[in-house]
Amino acid sequence: MATDTAVHTFTDTAKLLKRRSFLAKSALVVATLVAGPLFGRFMFAATTHRYKLAPESILPSDIRKAPAEVREAYRFAIANREVLRYIPCYCGCGEQGHTSNASCYFQDNSTPEKPIFDRMSLG
């Protein structure tokens, strides 16, 4: 009789563990279905830009052929030129007459309407 009780208890425990496992997996699936779109939106938002970029069409053809990160840096520099003028450049380009980070992308004497691009930032 003791053996029957031990087997019965073991069987009940196994059923209980299977049920808990099923419930835990089900809860995980439901949480993924509900939270997935929410977190997907946040992850996508992290890859979108929160700053102004100039249109790529304004870039000269050689800069348009550069890697995406370089093109984006030039587009950012065009759209945010006034901000970049207050940021010093640390790449050692002062010897070339550069006065700020904006100088790494276009000449200081150029106008925002007609920028004269500096190719230094092409790499």
Sequence and secondary structure as in RCSB ss.txt:
>XXXX:A:sequence
MATDTAVHTFTDTAKLLKRRSFLAKSALVVATLVAGPLFGRFMFAATTHRYKLAPESILPSDIRKAPAEVREAYR
FAIANREVLRYIPCYCGCGEQGHTSNASCYFQDNSTPEKPIFDRMSLG
>XXXX:A:secstr
 HHHHHHHHHHHHHHHHHHHHHHHHHHHHHHHHHHHHHHHHHHHHHHS  S    GGGS HHHHTS HHHHHHHH
HHHHTHHHHTTS   SSGGGGT  SGGGGTB TTS SSS  B GGGG 
